[in-house]
């Protein structure tokens, strides 16, 4: 799947193509080794102490353009929901994979929020910010040096696809487990669902960190006032 046309910067959708996440990461790591990251505070691939000490944004929230402020504000809400889900998930395992009323409520709320807010948020990024920023990054040389240029947008798109895959997998595993009579098989399925849910949680956290501390500052740096005004129109920001 490719969401951005590398030559025009416009969003496209080709479901028959597969994202090659390992190749994307390999290309970005190669870029880090060859070019270095002197001009950036953190690596897009491996930001240091991503969750414990996020440090300061290179661009403060107050100085951000409206479209970026909207994305950051939505990220804060996402993190709140993710943390509620994470706490319930930990309690779920501690209970021996037994669901009580509170855990069931949190799980239900999270999957509803995932479908109604997280996925639409990602689609909005892909439709508005990603095309214009990808074009700017290519023009500025902010990409890998391999045969096929890779930008930070490729990594973010790859994450978006993983969210869909993991979300569907977790939801289906939980549903299947309720219909399994054999205790050992049920526990195995629930344990698999739990591990995938943990992976989704960590990926969401790291993805948001990468966007807030690397991608959005790059957008603030390379996009013009006119381009941000166009994003405001596309995002219906008043």
Backbone as CSV, one residue per row, in Angstrom:
resi,resn,N_x,N_y,N_z,CA_x,CA_y,CA_z,C_x,C_y,C_z
1,UNK,0.836,-1.191,0.000,0.000,0.000,0.000,0.873,1.243,0.000
2,UNK,0.633,2.149,-0.907,1.311,3.421,-0.929,0.281,4.522,-0.801
3,UNK,0.483,5.434,0.087,-0.481,6.493,0.322,-0.025,7.797,-0.309
4,UNK,1.282,7.947,-0.538,1.809,9.171,-1.097,2.506,8.900,-2.413
5,UNK,2.167,9.649,-3.443,2.889,9.618,-4.700,4.172,10.398,-4.510
6,UNK,5.316,9.737,-4.661,6.593,10.361,-4.341,6.928,11.534,-5.260
7,UNK,6.410,11.546,-6.474,6.734,12.619,-7.408,5.837,13.832,-7.216
8,UNK,4.543,13.614,-7.007,3.604,14.729,-6.896,3.311,15.107,-5.451
9,UNK,3.558,14.185,-4.525,3.240,14.443,-3.128,1.769,14.242,-2.819
10,UNK,0.980,13.793,-3.812,-0.447,13.622,-3.609,-0.760,12.247,-3.022
11,UNK,-1.877,12.184,-2.299,-2.271,10.939,-1.648,-2.898,10.001,-2.663
12,UNK,-2.455,8.746,-2.649,-3.037,7.717,-3.488,-3.282,6.491,-2.644
13,UNK,-4.052,5.567,-3.153,-4.342,4.353,-2.392,-4.319,3.169,-3.335
14,UNK,-3.400,2.235,-3.081,-3.257,1.047,-3.898,-3.213,-0.172,-2.989
15,UNK,-4.381,-0.720,-2.636,-4.453,-1.812,-1.650,-3.656,-3.042,-2.038
16,UNK,-3.402,-3.215,-3.327,-2.723,-4.432,-3.728,-1.249,-4.441,-3.381
17,UNK,-0.689,-3.264,-3.102,0.724,-3.202,-2.740,0.882,-3.408,-1.249
18,UNK,1.986,-3.993,-0.840,2.233,-4.252,0.577,3.325,-3.332,1.091
19,UNK,3.088,-2.805,2.292,4.135,-2.020,2.931,5.235,-2.949,3.397
20,UNK,6.462,-2.538,3.222,7.598,-3.342,3.649,8.270,-2.618,4.813
21,UNK,7.733,-2.836,6.009,8.187,-2.078,7.174,9.653,-2.299,7.472
22,UNK,10.130,-3.524,7.310,11.531,-3.778,7.625,12.447,-3.008,6.690
23,UNK,12.051,-2.901,5.413,12.866,-2.166,4.454,12.843,-0.674,4.760
24,UNK,11.672,-0.177,5.153,11.558,1.242,5.508,12.474,1.574,6.665
25,UNK,12.448,0.733,7.697,13.278,0.983,8.869,14.759,0.870,8.521
26,UNK,15.079,-0.094,7.676,16.470,-0.274,7.265,16.980,0.953,6.527
27,UNK,16.137,1.508,5.657,16.534,2.687,4.901,16.747,3.884,5.822
28,UNK,15.847,4.066,6.805,15.990,5.203,7.704,17.211,5.062,8.608
29,UNK,17.465,3.847,9.051,18.651,3.626,9.862,19.916,3.883,9.049
30,UNK,19.873,3.510,7.778,21.011,3.769,6.899,21.231,5.258,6.745
31,UNK,20.120,5.984,6.632,20.222,7.440,6.509,20.865,8.057,7.751
32,UNK,20.465,7.562,8.918,21.033,8.083,10.153,22.537,7.875,10.189
33,UNK,22.977,6.706,9.749,24.407,6.391,9.774,25.190,7.250,8.786
34,UNK,24.593,7.497,7.610,25.303,8.218,6.571,25.275,9.734,6.778
35,UNK,24.120,10.228,7.165,23.947,11.676,7.252,24.093,12.206,8.665
36,UNK,23.718,11.371,9.652,23.723,11.836,11.019,22.469,12.633,11.286
37,UNK,22.258,12.973,12.554,21.055,13.701,12.909,21.396,14.985,13.649
38,UNK,22.450,15.658,13.201,22.870,16.873,13.878,21.792,17.939,13.847
39,UNK,20.996,17.935,12.776,20.017,18.993,12.630,18.716,18.690,13.351
40,UNK,18.586,17.470,13.941,17.372,17.134,14.656,17.699,16.762,16.084
41,UNK,16.729,16.994,16.952,16.932,16.714,18.371,16.881,15.233,18.663
42,UNK,15.991,14.506,17.954,15.829,13.079,18.187,15.755,12.346,16.862
43,UNK,16.150,11.095,16.868,16.022,10.252,15.687,14.560,9.895,15.464
44,UNK,14.072,9.927,14.234,12.687,9.542,13.967,12.420,8.085,14.297
45,UNK,13.495,7.262,14.261,13.295,5.843,14.502,13.418,5.459,15.971
46,UNK,14.387,6.025,16.662,14.651,5.633,18.040,14.848,6.845,18.934
47,UNK,13.790,7.617,19.216,13.945,8.762,20.098,14.346,8.313,21.493
48,UNK,15.354,8.922,22.109,15.822,8.480,23.421,14.810,8.743,24.509
49,UNK,14.663,7.782,25.407,13.794,7.915,26.561,12.433,8.448,26.129
50,UNK,11.833,7.784,25.174,10.626,8.294,24.530,9.468,8.521,25.487
51,UNK,9.364,7.680,26.512,8.207,7.785,27.374,8.515,8.411,28.736
52,UNK,9.727,8.196,29.231,10.046,8.667,30.570,10.388,10.153,30.627
53,UNK,11.219,10.602,29.700,11.642,11.990,29.694,11.562,12.544,28.277
54,UNK,10.373,12.921,27.837,10.215,13.378,26.464,10.893,14.695,26.156
55,UNK,11.313,15.449,27.172,12.013,16.697,26.910,11.077,17.767,26.403
56,UNK,11.631,18.733,25.687,10.855,19.855,25.193,10.683,19.768,23.688
57,UNK,9.528,20.212,23.249,9.301,20.287,21.821,10.238,21.313,21.205
58,UNK,10.752,20.999,20.035,11.591,21.952,19.323,10.772,23.163,18.923
59,UNK,9.480,22.961,18.749,8.552,24.056,18.491,7.495,23.993,19.583
60,UNK,7.339,25.052,20.332,6.364,25.041,21.413,4.951,24.984,20.853
61,UNK,4.041,24.495,21.663,2.654,24.366,21.221,2.086,25.710,20.802
62,UNK,2.384,26.753,21.579,1.850,28.082,21.273,2.337,28.614,19.936
63,UNK,3.537,28.199,19.523,4.107,28.684,18.272,3.710,27.847,17.064
64,UNK,3.018,26.743,17.310,2.614,25.880,16.201,1.466,26.500,15.410
65,UNK,1.394,26.139,14.141,0.263,26.550,13.316,-0.973,25.745,13.727
66,UNK,-2.151,26.274,13.402,-3.410,25.678,13.855,-3.570,24.198,13.512
67,UNK,-3.241,23.782,12.284,-3.410,22.352,11.978,-2.580,21.450,12.889
68,UNK,-1.345,21.872,13.185,-0.487,21.069,14.056,-1.014,21.066,15.487
69,UNK,-1.537,22.204,15.931,-2.118,22.276,17.274,-3.286,21.305,17.403
70,UNK,-4.092,21.212,16.342,-5.235,20.299,16.387,-4.768,18.850,16.508
71,UNK,-3.747,18.490,15.738,-3.233,17.119,15.810,-2.652,16.821,17.194
72,UNK,-1.891,17.755,17.755,-1.282,17.548,19.071,-2.355,17.414,20.152
73,UNK,-3.379,18.259,20.072,-4.469,18.198,21.056,-5.193,16.860,20.975
74,UNK,-5.409,16.373,19.769,-6.054,15.075,19.605,-5.158,13.956,20.140
75,UNK,-3.853,14.120,19.981,-2.917,13.128,20.514,-3.028,13.019,22.032
76,UNK,-3.204,14.134,22.710,-3.321,14.122,24.167,-4.529,13.294,24.593
77,UNK,-5.618,13.436,23.862,-6.821,12.673,24.173,-6.595,11.188,23.905
78,UNK,-5.890,10.890,22.812,-5.591,9.496,22.487,-4.779,8.844,23.600
79,UNK,-3.755,9.555,24.070,-2.909,9.015,25.140,-3.724,8.725,26.390
80,UNK,-4.670,9.590,26.726,-5.523,9.369,27.895,-6.306,8.065,27.743
81,UNK,-6.857,7.838,26.563,-7.631,6.623,26.317,-6.739,5.385,26.311
82,UNK,-5.553,5.517,25.756,-4.610,4.402,25.709,-4.189,4.002,27.119
83,UNK,-3.947,4.977,27.972,-3.524,4.682,29.336,-4.632,4.006,30.138
84,UNK,-5.879,4.406,29.913,-7.004,3.731,30.572,-7.087,2.268,30.117
85,UNK,-6.911,2.063,28.822,-6.937,0.710,28.274,-5.790,-0.130,28.822
86,UNK,-4.623,0.494,28.930,-3.443,-0.224,29.427,-3.645,-0.678,30.873
87,UNK,-4.193,0.188,31.715,-4.427,-0.165,33.113,-5.423,-1.316,33.219
88,UNK,-6.472,-1.252,32.420,-7.476,-2.318,32.445,-6.891,-3.626,31.919
89,UNK,-6.020,-3.526,30.929,-5.397,-4.716,30.352,-4.503,-5.418,31.374
90,UNK,-3.736,-4.633,32.117,-2.865,-5.189,33.150,-3.705,-5.877,34.231
91,UNK,-4.808,-5.227,34.618,-5.685,-5.807,35.631,-6.348,-7.081,35.118
92,UNK,-6.672,-7.079,33.841,-7.273,-8.249,33.194,-6.370,-9.466,33.309
93,UNK,-5.082,-9.274,33.039,-4.144,-10.394,33.155,-3.943,-10.787,34.613
94,UNK,-3.873,-9.788,35.503,-3.690,-10.082,36.923,-4.859,-10.884,37.479
95,UNK,-6.054,-10.711,36.881,-7.246,-11.435,37.317,-7.325,-12.835,36.719
96,UNK,-6.263,-13.238,36.021,-6.294,-14.548,35.372,-7.153,-14.541,34.128
97,UNK,-7.153,-13.399,33.447,-7.931,-13.207,32.217,-9.436,-13.356,32.472
98,UNK,-9.860,-12.856,33.624,-11.281,-12.803,33.935,-11.748,-11.355,33.849
99,UNK,-12.880,-11.164,33.175,-13.397,-9.816,32.941,-14.429,-9.456,33.997
100,UNK,-14.242,-8.289,34.634,-15.280,-7.780,35.516,-15.995,-6.633,34.795
101,UNK,-16.954,-6.042,35.446,-17.764,-5.001,34.807,-16.923,-3.811,34.361
102,UNK,-15.991,-3.370,35.222,-15.184,-2.202,34.907,-14.251,-2.469,33.732
103,UNK,-13.583,-3.618,33.761,-12.661,-3.961,32.673,-13.417,-4.062,31.353
104,UNK,-14.576,-4.705,31.392,-15.380,-4.846,30.177,-15.790,-3.490,29.623
105,UNK,-16.119,-2.568,30.523,-16.524,-1.217,30.106,-15.356,-0.478,29.461
106,UNK,-14.173,-0.570,30.067,-12.998,0.109,29.521,-12.612,-0.471,28.171
107,UNK,-12.638,-1.784,28.067,-12.313,-2.432,26.786,-13.279,-1.976,25.694
108,UNK,-14.569,-1.992,26.015,-15.577,-1.589,25.040,-15.396,-0.145,24.613
109,UNK,-15.122,0.724,25.579,-14.930,2.146,25.278,-13.695,2.363,24.406
110,UNK,-12.635,1.586,24.678,-11.410,1.775,23.904,-11.603,1.368,22.444
111,UNK,-12.193,0.201,22.218,-12.373,-0.244,20.841,-13.321,0.677,20.076
112,UNK,-14.305,1.232,20.769,-15.196,2.200,20.132,-14.432,3.468,19.800
113,UNK,-13.610,3.923,20.745,-12.803,5.123,20.515,-11.804,4.883,19.393
114,UNK,-11.232,3.698,19.349,-10.270,3.337,18.302,-10.901,3.493,16.920
115,UNK,-12.123,2.972,16.767,-12.805,3.023,15.478,-13.312,4.423,15.141
116,UNK,-13.799,5.132,16.140,-14.470,6.407,15.875,-13.555,7.620,15.953
117,UNK,-12.369,7.467,16.557,-11.502,8.630,16.725,-10.067,8.401,16.236
118,UNK,-9.448,7.313,16.663,-8.048,7.101,16.286,-7.892,6.881,14.789
119,UNK,-8.692,5.991,14.219,-8.585,5.728,12.787,-8.964,6.955,11.942
120,UNK,-10.029,7.685,12.282,-10.323,8.922,11.539,-9.223,9.971,11.689
121,UNK,-8.601,10.051,12.868,-7.480,10.974,13.073,-6.342,10.630,12.123
122,UNK,-6.021,9.354,12.032,-4.948,8.930,11.129,-5.295,9.231,9.679
123,UNK,-6.552,8.989,9.308,-6.991,9.258,7.935,-6.891,10.749,7.619
124,UNK,-7.174,11.580,8.602,-7.078,13.027,8.401,-5.634,13.447,8.161
125,UNK,-4.706,12.851,8.907,-3.288,13.140,8.679,-2.874,12.725,7.269
126,UNK,-3.318,11.542,6.867,-2.942,11.017,5.554,-3.519,11.858,4.417
127,UNK,-4.693,12.402,4.622,-5.374,13.157,3.573,-4.888,14.596,3.474
128,UNK,-4.495,15.192,4.599,-4.170,16.617,4.609,-2.673,16.898,4.739
129,UNK,-2.091,16.560,5.879,-0.703,16.930,6.172,0.319,16.102,5.407
130,UNK,0.133,14.792,5.376,1.162,13.909,4.835,1.545,14.203,3.378
131,UNK,0.597,14.425,2.482,0.996,14.647,1.082,1.893,15.857,0.900
132,UNK,1.497,16.997,1.465,2.275,18.225,1.264,3.604,18.148,1.994
133,UNK,3.619,17.550,3.191,4.868,17.459,3.942,5.825,16.474,3.291
134,UNK,5.310,15.377,2.783,6.181,14.401,2.120,6.898,15.052,0.936
135,UNK,6.173,15.841,0.172,6.769,16.528,-0.973,7.870,17.479,-0.521
136,UNK,7.614,18.201,0.574,8.598,19.144,1.102,9.853,18.413,1.602
137,UNK,9.664,17.282,2.260,10.796,16.529,2.787,11.671,15.994,1.654
138,UNK,11.036,15.551,0.591,11.793,15.074,-0.568,12.581,16.212,-1.204
139,UNK,11.953,17.373,-1.329,12.613,18.524,-1.924,13.782,19.011,-1.063
140,UNK,13.644,18.893,0.263,14.665,19.383,1.187,15.776,18.375,1.448
141,UNK,15.642,17.192,0.882,16.663,16.162,1.109,16.500,15.441,2.424
142,UNK,15.335,15.577,3.068,15.067,14.887,4.337,14.529,13.489,4.036
143,UNK,15.390,12.661,3.468,14.983,11.315,3.109,16.197,10.412,3.062
144,UNK,15.968,9.117,2.908,17.063,8.158,2.848,17.818,8.321,1.539
145,UNK,18.991,7.723,1.461,19.822,7.837,0.270,19.770,6.578,-0.587
146,UNK,18.820,5.700,-0.301,18.701,4.464,-1.071,18.110,4.709,-2.450
147,UNK,17.921,3.641,-3.184,17.384,3.741,-4.538,15.991,4.358,-4.539
148,UNK,15.183,3.999,-3.541,13.863,4.597,-3.371,13.884,5.479,-2.134
149,UNK,13.764,6.803,-2.302,13.813,7.709,-1.142,12.723,7.381,-0.127
150,UNK,13.098,7.373,1.132,12.169,7.098,2.221,12.180,8.276,3.181
151,UNK,11.011,8.787,3.510,10.900,9.900,4.448,10.230,9.429,5.738
152,UNK,10.153,10.341,6.704,9.466,10.031,7.962,8.000,9.723,7.718
153,UNK,7.439,10.247,6.640,6.047,9.972,6.318,5.824,8.484,6.074
154,UNK,6.787,7.834,5.439,6.671,6.396,5.188,6.530,5.615,6.489
155,UNK,7.301,6.017,7.494,7.254,5.340,8.789,5.899,5.564,9.458
156,UNK,5.399,6.807,9.388,4.112,7.111,9.999,2.980,6.344,9.313
157,UNK,3.027,6.256,7.991,2.014,5.502,7.256,2.068,4.016,7.614
158,UNK,3.282,3.514,7.740,3.467,2.114,8.114,2.828,1.845,9.467
159,UNK,3.032,2.757,10.410,2.413,2.629,11.726,0.894,2.593,11.618
160,UNK,0.325,3.466,10.790,-1.129,3.526,10.637,-1.689,2.185,10.172
161,UNK,-0.986,1.544,9.264,-1.426,0.233,8.783,-1.331,-0.798,9.907
162,UNK,-0.267,-0.737,10.689,-0.097,-1.673,11.805,-1.211,-1.493,12.837
163,UNK,-1.639,-0.246,13.068,-2.736,-0.009,14.012,-3.983,-0.777,13.591
164,UNK,-4.310,-0.693,12.314,-5.493,-1.375,11.794,-5.355,-2.883,11.962
165,UNK,-4.186,-3.405,11.608,-3.958,-4.847,11.692,-4.047,-5.338,13.134
166,UNK,-3.348,-4.654,14.040,-3.336,-5.077,15.436,-4.704,-4.905,16.084
167,UNK,-5.367,-3.794,15.798,-6.692,-3.556,16.372,-7.674,-4.643,15.986
168,UNK,-7.688,-5.010,14.714,-8.595,-6.060,14.241,-8.235,-7.413,14.856
169,UNK,-6.931,-7.676,14.948,-6.473,-8.945,15.508,-6.880,-9.087,16.966
170,UNK,-6.656,-8.044,17.742,-6.976,-8.084,19.176,-8.474,-8.253,19.392
171,UNK,-9.260,-7.455,18.695,-10.712,-7.517,18.838,-11.239,-8.904,18.494
172,UNK,-10.731,-9.470,17.415,-11.192,-10.794,16.994,-10.759,-11.893,17.968
173,UNK,-9.540,-11.780,18.491,-9.079,-12.776,19.462,-9.941,-12.766,20.722
174,UNK,-10.271,-11.575,21.202,-11.127,-11.488,22.385,-12.495,-12.115,22.106
175,UNK,-13.010,-11.871,20.909,-14.307,-12.437,20.552,-14.261,-13.944,20.431
176,UNK,-13.210,-14.460,19.826,-13.060,-15.914,19.666,-12.940,-16.606,21.019
177,UNK,-12.189,-15.985,21.933,-11.941,-16.595,23.244,-13.232,-16.851,24.010
178,UNK,-14.218,-15.985,23.829,-15.480,-16.157,24.565,-16.261,-17.375,24.080
179,UNK,-15.897,-17.895,22.904,-16.628,-19.036,22.336,-15.848,-20.351,22.450
180,UNK,-14.672,-20.283,23.055,-13.841,-21.476,23.214,-14.120,-22.134,24.565
181,UNK,-14.497,-23.410,24.539,-14.824,-24.128,25.775,-13.568,-24.665,26.471
182,UNK,-12.595,-25.107,25.691,-11.373,-25.671,26.276,-10.582,-24.575,26.981
183,UNK,-10.314,-24.773,28.272,-9.671,-23.731,29.085,-8.268,-23.400,28.593
184,UNK,-7.481,-24.432,28.270,-6.103,-24.200,27.831,-6.071,-23.412,26.523
185,UNK,-6.954,-23.766,25.611,-7.010,-23.061,24.328,-7.467,-21.622,24.518
186,UNK,-8.436,-21.422,25.409,-8.932,-20.073,25.668,-7.832,-19.191,26.251
187,UNK,-7.072,-19.727,27.208,-5.987,-18.967,27.816,-4.921,-18.613,26.787
188,UNK,-4.616,-19.551,25.915,-3.622,-19.306,24.863,-4.066,-18.152,23.968
189,UNK,-5.331,-18.151,23.581,-5.852,-17.088,22.720,-5.844,-15.744,23.446
190,UNK,-6.252,-15.758,24.704,-6.285,-14.516,25.476,-4.871,-13.980,25.724
191,UNK,-3.932,-14.881,25.940,-2.549,-14.456,26.134,-2.003,-13.827,24.853
192,UNK,-2.368,-14.393,23.722,-1.949,-13.828,22.435,-2.586,-12.454,22.230
193,UNK,-3.865,-12.338,22.583,-4.557,-11.051,22.478,-3.894,-10.016,23.377
194,UNK,-3.527,-10.444,24.584,-2.880,-9.534,25.537,-1.548,-9.027,24.987
195,UNK,-0.724,-9.913,24.467,0.582,-9.508,23.955,0.447,-8.562,22.766
196,UNK,-0.525,-8.828,21.904,-0.749,-7.941,20.768,-1.302,-6.589,21.211
197,UNK,-2.108,-6.602,22.255,-2.636,-5.346,22.796,-1.512,-4.506,23.390
198,UNK,-0.579,-5.164,24.075,0.581,-4.443,24.615,1.401,-3.830,23.482
199,UNK,1.546,-4.578,22.410,2.296,-4.063,21.263,1.593,-2.849,20.666
200,UNK,0.270,-2.915,20.555,-0.493,-1.779,20.030,-0.335,-0.549,20.907
201,UNK,-0.387,-0.750,22.210,-0.246,0.361,23.152,1.108,1.044,22.984
202,UNK,2.176,0.262,22.955,3.516,0.839,22.832,3.712,1.501,21.481
203,UNK,3.149,0.916,20.435,3.273,1.507,19.110,2.538,2.838,19.034
204,UNK,1.360,2.907,19.632,0.608,4.166,19.651,1.377,5.257,20.384
205,UNK,1.946,4.908,21.528,2.707,5.890,22.298,3.918,6.401,21.522
206,UNK,4.671,5.472,20.941,5.874,5.861,20.217,5.524,6.637,18.947
207,UNK,4.465,6.236,18.286,4.024,6.929,17.076,3.685,8.387,17.376
208,UNK,2.947,8.595,18.444,2.571,9.958,18.824,3.803,10.765,19.201
209,UNK,4.745,10.135,19.895,5.988,10.817,20.238,6.726,11.246,18.974
210,UNK,6.834,10.343,18.016,7.542,10.656,16.778,6.894,11.827,16.045
211,UNK,5.571,11.834,16.017,4.884,12.914,15.314,5.035,14.238,16.049
212,UNK,4.813,14.234,17.366,4.876,15.478,18.133,6.273,16.073,18.184
213,UNK,7.289,15.219,18.294,8.644,15.712,18.528,9.542,15.711,17.299
214,UNK,9.112,15.074,16.227,9.931,15.053,15.018,9.165,15.522,13.789
215,UNK,8.020,14.881,13.514,7.303,15.178,12.274,6.696,16.578,12.265
216,UNK,6.001,16.947,13.331,5.342,18.251,13.344,6.345,19.415,13.354
217,UNK,7.472,19.310,14.097,8.481,20.355,13.959,9.023,20.475,12.529
218,UNK,9.138,19.353,11.831,9.560,19.403,10.431,8.513,20.117,9.586
219,UNK,7.249,19.871,9.875,6.174,20.553,9.150,6.227,22.053,9.421
220,UNK,6.447,22.420,10.675,6.542,23.839,11.025,7.714,24.492,10.295
221,UNK,8.765,23.739,10.094,9.971,24.261,9.445,9.804,24.425,7.940
222,UNK,9.167,23.464,7.290,9.173,23.443,5.827,7.899,23.952,5.153
223,UNK,6.772,23.950,5.846,5.538,24.389,5.215,5.375,25.904,5.328
224,UNK,4.855,26.512,4.289,4.658,27.963,4.274,3.342,28.333,4.950
225,UNK,3.174,29.617,5.231,1.934,30.112,5.823,0.754,29.795,4.918
226,UNK,0.961,29.939,3.627,-0.104,29.671,2.668,-0.500,28.191,2.691
227,UNK,0.479,27.322,2.824,0.183,25.892,2.870,-0.559,25.515,4.146
228,UNK,-0.210,26.155,5.254,-0.946,25.902,6.493,-2.371,26.424,6.389
229,UNK,-2.562,27.549,5.720,-3.906,28.087,5.527,-4.750,27.113,4.708
230,UNK,-4.126,26.488,3.705,-4.838,25.498,2.901,-5.194,24.277,3.740
231,UNK,-4.287,23.876,4.633,-4.580,22.754,5.530,-5.751,23.088,6.447
232,UNK,-5.813,24.324,6.915,-6.917,24.746,7.770,-8.239,24.586,7.048
233,UNK,-8.273,24.939,5.762,-9.493,24.787,4.970,-9.849,23.318,4.817
234,UNK,-8.845,22.501,4.505,-9.097,21.081,4.298,-9.557,20.394,5.591
235,UNK,-9.053,20.872,6.711,-9.394,20.286,8.008,-10.600,20.971,8.636
236,UNK,-11.123,21.993,7.947,-12.296,22.728,8.416,-12.068,23.353,9.788
237,UNK,-10.893,23.987,9.940,-10.540,24.656,11.194,-10.972,26.116,11.117
238,UNK,-11.680,26.584,12.114,-12.151,27.987,12.134,-11.406,28.802,13.181
